[in-house]
Amino acid sequence: MSGYYTIHDPLIERVMLTEDEIAETCERLGRRITEDYRGKELVLVSLLRGSLVFLADLCRHVQLDLKLDFMAISSYGSGEAVRIVKDLDEDIGGKHVLVVEDIVDTGLTLHYLLGVLAGRSPASLAVCALMDRRARRIADVPIAYRGLEIPDVFVVGYGIDLGGRYRNLPYVAVVRDEVMG
C-alpha cells in the first residue's frame, strides 16, 4: 500500500512495542484510572498531535463518564521556551485532570504544562504516559500512571512522528541511529 510505512522501511530499525503490548498497556492503565477516579468528574487532557492515538485507545478502557480536551504547545529554541498554540475549551476548575502523554522525555514541556494547568485550580492534576524515557529527563515530573519505560532511542509510530511521517503506524518502532545523525 503506497504511503503506509512498515517495518521494512529503511529508516526503521525494529519494532519496540507491538500492537498487542500497547493494547495490554492501555487496558492496564485504563483499569487503574477507572478505580482511582470512580465517582469523580474526570477530564483527560491530551497534547496534540502525538498523544491523540494513545488517548483514543486509553479512554475506551476507562469505564467512567469523562470529558476529553486538547491543547497544542510549541517549544522553540533549546526547548526551554514554550507557548500555548491551542488552549483547552473547558474550564477545569474543581475537576480532576489527567494529562495523557504519549512519551515523557526531558520533561520540560510537561513541567511547563503542569504549572499552567495547576494555576487553573483543578481538584487534582496527574499524568498518564504510555512511555517514559527517563534517560533524557531534565525536569522532574510526576507520572502517576506509567505505561512502559523505554531506553534512550528515537522512536516513531502510534502517534509519534519524524518530520510528520509514521504517526499512523500501529506499533512503536526504533529509528535507525544513522538517520538521526
C-alpha positions, 0 to 999 in steps of 0.5 A: 500500500503506497504511503503506509510505512512498515517495518521494512522501511529503511529508516526503521530499525525494529519494532519496540512495542507491538500492537498487542503490548500497547493494547495490554498497556492501555487496558492496564492503565485504563483499569487503574484510572477507572478505580482511582477516579470512580465517582469523580468528574474526570477530564483527560487532557491530551497534547496534540498531535502525538498523544491523540492515538494513545488517548483514543485507545486509553479512554475506551478502557476507562469505564467512567463518564469523562470529558476529553480536551486538547491543547497544542504547545510549541517549544522553540529554541533549546526547548526551554521556551514554550507557548500555548498554540491551542488552549483547552475549551473547558474550564477545569476548575474543581475537576480532576485532570489527567494529562495523557502523554504519549512519551515523557522525555526531558520533561520540560514541556510537561513541567511547563504544562503542569504549572499552567494547568495547576494555576487553573485550580483543578481538584487534582492534576496527574499524568498518564504516559504510555512511555517514559524515557527517563534517560533524557529527563531534565525536569522532574515530573510526576507520572502517576500512571506509567505505561512502559519505560523505554531506553534512550532511542528515537522512536516513531509510530502510534502517534509519534512522528519524524518530520510528520511521517509514521504517526499512523503506524500501529506499533512503536518502532526504533529509528535507525541511529544513522538517520538521526545523525 
